[in-house]
Amino acid sequence: MAEEPLQARMSLSEHLGELRTRLLRCVIAVLVLGAVGLVFARPIFAFLMRPVLDALPPADRSLIYTSGIEELNVLMKVGLYAGIFLATPVILSQIWGFVAPGLYPRERRYATPFILLGTVAFLIGVAFCYLVLLPTMFRFLLTSGDTAPIKARIEHGRAIGEEALRFARLDDFQRAANLADLEVTRLTSSGDGRVAAPERTAEGVVELQTRLELQAKLLDAARTGLGPAAAPALRQALEKRVEAVEAYQSGALSHSSEALEQSTALLAGAAGARGSEVNRIWALQKALASGQAALTQEAWTRPLLTMSEQLSLVLMLLLALGVVFELPLVIALLAALGLVQSRWLMKYQRHAFVVCLILAAVITPTGDPINMAILAGPMLLCYEIGVLAAWLIERRRARDASQTALTPTT
């Protein structure tokens, strides 16, 4: 006699009661494990935000909160979602317990593989999202393609300028000037190092401010390298610099620029035979100031990321990818229940591809083809694995049915 599913004819009220019991167990598991996750909420939050912070410039790697309780709400949310992630085996076991009465006794032995494979699949989806999708997505969202090359050239120029000033402090002005010449050539060839009088604009203010900052470093380096003998001439250069600073603060940019040039000329005069090297170092600093102004003009926006919004986005994507990677297991379960057939799944395969692409476009906040492909590819692969699993289940069921029909009854 053929096997019959246990409790195959449960009433609707019994099904609803069983569902309520299973859901209550899931909620209790999430709350208990969520309380455990709340204890470690802060390090978990730091771990989750690492892809976001790594995509920001080193000086801007921070998140803000806009209300006094936002940070507390974020940590509580982290604890709750940690409970959901930790309760995945419990949730899967309750799902299996709910559908098990509709299965044949020989099919109920797949409970342990279902729970283990479901947990592993969920973790693989979460790991794929964290290690692959999130870094590429946030780099695309938070990295400006226009300002990144300029910023890299300016940072390189500043580093070379610092090295030149170190040689100047050691009274090796020739070596310092040679470094400055190479960097000036590189900056001017890229178009970032135009040297002209700063204009009365926002960029001009930035350029003059940067010149004042860098000239102070040059003055300190020259004072160390030239020694006490040059102190009287250096004092004149310093007084002229004070005049440049006062003119800058009063808004007289042209006068400030002229006074700054006079201060540098006095500094070069104090260097004597090494005055030409001082002027070459100053040329590099003016080129860097010009490049900084160009960077300011291009980078007129910058991200201010809130803790709550970034956490919601990251958790949504992690949870979505974890659920997506459960697709083969869900299809296999539906096939085991006889609700879907592999032939039907293969017939509507093209429609499934379109649905996966639409879901990838909805889930991915960037909308660019690269991140959509990164998300749509695993979704399509999971669907194909699910179709294969359904086909294997049907094949095994047909073989078991044929063996049962051939077995003589006593």
C-alpha positions in Angstrom: 0.0 0.0 0.0 1.3 3.5 -0.9 2.5 5.7 1.8 0.2 8.6 2.8 1.3 12.0 4.2 0.9 12.3 7.9 -2.0 14.6 8.9 -2.8 15.0 5.2 -6.4 16.1 6.0 -5.9 18.7 8.8 -8.7 21.2 9.1 -8.2 24.9 8.3 -8.3 25.9 11.9 -5.7 23.3 12.8 -3.4 24.6 10.0 -3.8 28.2 11.3 -3.1 27.0 14.9 0.0 25.2 13.7 1.1 28.3 11.8 0.6 30.6 14.8 2.6 28.3 17.0 5.5 28.2 14.5 5.5 32.0 14.1 5.5 32.5 17.9 8.5 30.2 18.2 10.3 32.2 15.5 9.5 35.5 17.2 10.7 34.2 20.6 14.0 33.0 19.0 14.5 36.3 17.3 13.9 38.3 20.5 16.2 36.1 22.6 19.0 36.1 20.1 18.4 39.8 19.5 19.1 40.5 23.1 22.4 38.7 22.8 23.2 40.6 19.6 22.4 43.9 21.4 25.3 43.3 23.8 27.7 43.3 20.8 25.8 45.9 18.8 28.5 48.5 18.6 31.3 46.2 17.2 28.7 44.6 14.9 27.7 48.0 13.6 31.4 48.9 13.0 31.9 45.7 11.0 28.8 46.3 8.9 29.8 49.9 8.1 33.3 48.9 7.0 32.4 48.8 3.2 30.8 52.2 3.5 33.8 53.8 5.3 36.4 52.2 3.0 34.7 53.9 0.0 35.2 57.4 1.6 38.4 59.5 1.6 40.6 58.8 4.6 39.9 62.2 6.1 36.1 61.8 5.9 35.6 58.2 7.1 32.9 58.9 9.7 29.1 58.8 10.0 26.8 61.4 11.5 23.6 61.2 13.5 20.9 63.9 13.3 19.2 63.4 16.6 20.1 62.5 20.2 18.4 59.1 20.1 19.5 58.1 16.5 22.6 56.3 17.8 20.6 54.3 20.3 18.0 53.4 17.7 20.7 52.3 15.4 22.3 50.0 18.0 18.8 48.5 18.9 18.2 47.9 15.2 21.6 46.2 14.9 20.6 43.9 17.8 17.3 43.0 16.3 18.7 42.2 12.9 21.5 40.2 14.5 18.7 38.2 16.2 17.1 37.5 12.8 20.4 36.4 11.3 21.3 34.2 14.3 17.8 32.7 14.3 18.0 31.5 10.7 18.3 27.8 11.7 15.3 28.1 14.0 13.3 29.8 11.4 14.1 27.2 8.8 13.3 24.4 11.2 9.9 25.9 11.9 9.2 26.2 8.2 10.1 22.6 7.8 8.0 21.6 10.8 5.0 23.4 9.2 5.3 21.7 5.8 6.4 18.3 7.1 2.9 16.9 7.8 2.2 17.3 4.0 5.2 15.1 3.1 5.6 11.4 2.8 7.4 9.7 5.8 10.4 9.0 3.5 10.6 12.7 2.6 10.7 13.9 6.2 14.2 12.6 6.6 15.4 15.6 4.6 14.7 17.9 7.5 18.3 18.1 8.7 19.7 18.7 5.2 17.1 21.3 4.6 18.0 23.2 7.7 21.7 22.9 7.2 21.7 23.7 3.5 19.3 26.6 4.1 21.5 28.1 6.8 24.7 27.7 4.6 22.9 29.2 1.6 21.8 32.2 3.6 25.3 32.7 5.0 26.8 32.4 1.5 24.4 35.1 0.2 25.2 37.4 3.1 29.0 36.9 2.6 28.7 37.5 -1.2 26.8 40.7 -0.5 29.3 41.9 2.1 32.5 41.0 0.3 31.5 41.6 -3.4 28.4 43.7 -3.8 28.7 46.3 -1.0 32.3 47.4 -1.8 31.7 47.9 -5.5 28.4 49.6 -4.9 29.7 52.1 -2.4 32.8 52.8 -4.4 30.6 53.7 -7.3 28.3 55.8 -5.2 30.9 57.7 -3.1 33.8 58.1 -5.4 33.7 61.0 -7.9 35.3 60.1 -11.2 36.1 63.8 -11.9 37.9 64.7 -8.7 39.7 61.5 -7.9 42.6 62.0 -10.4 43.0 65.6 -9.4 43.0 64.7 -5.8 45.6 61.9 -6.3 47.9 64.3 -8.2 47.6 67.0 -5.5 48.3 64.4 -2.7 51.4 63.2 -4.6 52.6 66.8 -5.1 52.2 67.6 -1.4 54.2 64.5 -0.5 57.0 65.5 -2.8 56.8 69.1 -1.5 57.3 67.8 2.0 60.3 65.9 1.0 61.8 68.9 -0.8 61.3 71.0 2.4 63.1 68.3 4.4 66.2 68.6 2.1 65.9 72.4 2.5 66.1 72.0 6.3 69.3 70.1 5.8 70.7 73.0 3.7 70.5 70.8 0.5 68.5 73.4 -1.5 69.8 72.0 -4.8 68.2 68.6 -4.1 65.1 70.2 -2.9 64.8 72.4 -6.1 65.3 69.4 -8.3 62.4 67.5 -6.7 60.3 70.7 -7.0 61.1 71.1 -10.7 60.0 67.5 -11.5 56.7 67.9 -9.7 56.0 71.3 -11.2 56.4 69.8 -14.7 54.0 67.0 -13.8 51.4 69.3 -12.4 51.5 71.8 -15.2 51.4 69.1 -17.9 48.2 67.7 -16.3 46.6 71.2 -16.2 46.3 71.3 -12.4 49.3 73.6 -11.7 48.6 76.8 -13.5 50.5 79.6 -11.8 48.7 83.0 -11.8 47.6 85.6 -9.4 44.6 84.3 -7.4 41.3 85.9 -8.5 38.6 87.3 -6.2 36.5 84.1 -6.3 35.9 81.3 -4.0 38.6 79.3 -5.8 40.9 82.3 -5.6 40.4 82.5 -1.8 41.3 78.8 -1.5 44.4 79.2 -3.7 45.7 82.2 -1.7 45.0 80.5 1.6 46.9 77.4 0.4 49.8 79.7 -0.7 50.0 81.3 2.7 50.0 77.8 4.3 52.7 76.4 2.1 54.9 79.6 2.2 54.9 79.3 6.0 56.4 75.8 5.7 59.0 77.2 3.2 59.9 80.0 5.6 60.4 77.5 8.5 62.6 75.2 6.4 64.7 78.1 5.1 65.2 79.4 8.7 66.5 76.0 9.7 68.6 75.4 6.6 70.2 78.9 6.4 71.1 79.2 10.0 71.4 82.2 12.4 73.3 84.3 9.8 70.2 84.9 7.7 68.0 85.9 10.7 67.8 89.7 9.9 66.7 89.1 6.3 64.3 86.3 7.3 62.8 88.8 9.8 62.0 91.2 7.0 60.4 88.3 5.0 58.3 87.4 8.1 57.1 91.0 8.5 56.1 91.2 4.9 54.3 87.8 5.4 52.4 89.3 8.3 51.3 92.1 6.0 50.1 89.5 3.5 48.1 87.7 6.2 46.4 90.9 7.4 45.5 91.8 3.8 44.0 88.3 3.3 41.9 88.6 6.4 40.6 92.0 5.3 39.6 90.7 1.9 42.3 92.5 -0.1 43.4 89.4 -2.1 45.5 91.3 -4.7 47.5 93.1 -2.0 47.9 89.9 0.0 49.2 88.1 -3.1 51.7 90.9 -3.9 52.9 91.0 -0.2 53.3 87.3 -0.2 55.4 87.4 -3.4 57.6 90.2 -1.8 58.0 88.1 1.3 59.2 85.1 -0.8 61.6 87.4 -2.7 63.1 88.6 0.6 63.4 85.0 1.6 65.2 84.2 -1.7 67.5 87.2 -1.1 68.4 85.9 2.4 69.4 82.6 0.8 72.0 84.3 -1.3 73.4 82.0 -4.0 70.7 79.5 -3.1 67.9 82.0 -3.9 67.1 80.5 -7.3 66.5 77.1 -5.5 64.1 78.8 -3.1 62.2 80.3 -6.0 61.9 76.9 -7.7 60.5 75.4 -4.4 58.1 78.3 -4.2 57.0 77.6 -7.8 56.0 74.1 -6.7 54.0 75.4 -3.8 52.1 77.9 -6.1 51.4 75.0 -8.5 50.0 73.0 -5.5 47.9 75.9 -4.4 46.5 76.2 -7.9 45.7 72.5 -8.0 44.0 72.7 -4.6 41.8 75.5 -6.0 40.9 73.4 -9.0 40.0 70.5 -6.8 37.8 72.7 -4.6 36.0 73.9 -7.8 35.3 70.4 -8.9 34.5 68.8 -5.6 31.7 71.1 -4.6 29.7 68.3 -3.0 30.7 65.8 -0.4 28.8 63.0 1.3 27.4 63.4 4.8 26.2 59.9 5.6 23.9 59.2 8.6 24.1 56.1 10.7 20.5 55.2 10.3 20.3 55.4 6.5 23.5 53.5 5.9 22.5 50.8 8.3 19.1 50.4 6.7 20.7 50.2 3.3 23.3 47.6 4.3 20.9 45.4 6.2 18.3 45.5 3.4 20.9 44.3 0.9 22.4 41.7 3.2 18.9 40.3 4.0 17.9 40.4 0.3 20.9 38.5 -0.8 20.6 36.0 1.9 17.0 35.3 0.9 17.9 35.2 -2.8 20.4 32.4 -2.1 17.6 30.5 -0.5 15.9 30.3 -3.9 17.2 26.8 -4.9 16.0 25.4 -1.6 12.6 27.0 -1.9 12.1 25.6 -5.4 13.2 22.2 -4.2 10.7 22.3 -1.4 7.9 23.4 -3.7 8.9 20.5 -6.0 8.9 18.1 -3.2 5.3 19.2 -2.3 4.3 18.9 -5.9 3.4 22.5 -6.3 5.9 23.2 -9.1 7.4 21.0 -11.9 10.8 21.3 -13.5 9.1 21.3 -16.9 7.1 24.3 -16.0 10.1 26.1 -14.6 12.1 25.5 -17.7 9.2 26.6 -19.9 9.1 30.0 -18.2 12.9 30.3 -17.9 13.0 33.5 -20.0 10.4 35.1 -17.9 12.4 34.2 -14.8 15.4 35.9 -16.3 13.4 39.1 -16.8 12.1 39.0 -13.3 15.6 38.5 -11.9 16.9 41.5 -13.8 13.9 43.6 -12.6 14.6 42.5 -9.0 18.3 43.3 -9.4 17.4 46.8 -10.6 15.0 47.3 -7.7 17.3 46.0 -5.0 20.5 47.7 -6.3 20.3 51.4 -5.3 22.9 52.5 -7.9 21.2 51.4 -11.1 24.5 51.0 -12.9 25.0 47.9 -15.2 28.0 46.6 -13.2 26.3 46.3 -9.8 23.1 45.0 -11.5 25.1 42.3 -13.2 26.8 41.4 -9.9 23.4 40.9 -8.3 21.5 39.5 -11.2 24.1 36.8 -12.0 23.8 34.9 -8.7 20.0 35.2 -8.8 19.9 33.6 -12.3 22.4 30.9 -11.1 20.2 30.2 -8.0 17.2 29.8 -10.2 19.0 27.3 -12.5 20.2 25.3 -9.5 16.6 25.3 -8.2 15.3 24.0 -11.6 18.0 21.2 -11.5 17.0 20.3 -7.9 13.3 20.1 -8.9 14.2 17.8 -11.8 16.3 15.5 -9.6 13.4 15.3 -7.1 10.9 14.4 -9.8 13.2 11.8 -11.2 13.8 10.2 -7.8 10.0 10.3 -7.1 9.2 8.6 -10.4 11.9 5.9 -9.8 10.5 5.3 -6.3 6.9 5.1 -7.8 8.0 2.6 -10.4 9.7 0.4 -7.9 6.6 0.5 -5.6 4.4 -0.5 -8.6 6.7 -3.4 -9.4 6.8 -4.7 -5.8 4.3 -7.5 -5.4 1.7 -7.1 -2.6 1.1 -9.8 -0.1 
